[in-house]
Amino acid sequence: MAEGTIKRITDKGFGFIDTGSNQDMFFHSSNVEGVAFDDLREGQKVTYVEGTGPKGPRAEQVTPV
């Protein structure tokens, strides 16, 4: 599993994870595990699995550390 920091969360049910590289990783609220999407905060550390969605790379199995 990869680790990153939540960079941005929207009120539309998705967000972006700072992966430490030049490209942020998109994630959808349906890919959050262990907590409710609304409990996530910007700056929070998470683990995730890199997957592929209809529009390109996305984080799956997003779990707070």
C-alpha positions in Angstrom: 0.0 0.0 0.0 1.1 3.5 -0.8 1.0 6.3 1.7 0.2 10.0 1.2 -1.5 13.1 2.7 -4.9 14.4 1.8 -4.3 17.6 -0.1 -7.9 18.7 -0.9 -11.4 17.5 -0.1 -14.5 18.8 -2.0 -18.1 18.9 -0.9 -18.9 16.9 -4.0 -17.6 13.6 -2.6 -14.1 13.4 -3.9 -10.6 14.6 -3.0 -6.9 14.5 -3.9 -4.0 12.8 -2.1 -0.5 14.3 -2.2 1.6 11.3 -3.2 5.0 13.0 -2.8 5.5 13.1 -6.6 4.5 15.7 -9.1 1.0 14.3 -9.6 -1.8 14.1 -7.0 -4.0 11.0 -6.8 -7.8 11.4 -7.2 -10.1 9.5 -4.8 -13.9 9.2 -4.5 -15.9 8.9 -1.3 -16.9 5.3 -2.3 -13.2 4.3 -2.1 -12.8 5.3 1.6 -12.6 2.5 4.1 -12.8 2.4 7.9 -14.3 5.9 8.4 -17.0 8.1 6.8 -15.8 10.4 4.0 -17.0 13.4 6.1 -14.6 12.4 8.9 -11.5 12.9 6.6 -9.5 16.1 6.9 -7.0 17.9 4.7 -3.5 17.2 6.0 -4.5 13.7 7.3 -2.2 10.8 6.4 -3.8 7.9 4.6 -2.8 4.7 2.9 -4.2 3.6 -0.5 -3.9 1.2 -3.3 -3.3 2.7 -6.8 -6.1 1.8 -9.2 -7.5 2.9 -12.5 -10.8 4.7 -13.0 -12.7 5.8 -16.1 -10.7 9.0 -16.2 -7.3 7.6 -15.3 -5.4 6.8 -12.1 -7.3 6.9 -8.8 -6.7 5.9 -5.2 -8.7 2.9 -3.9 -9.0 1.4 -0.4 -8.2 4.8 1.1 -7.7 4.3 4.9 -6.6 6.8 7.5 -3.3 6.0 9.2 
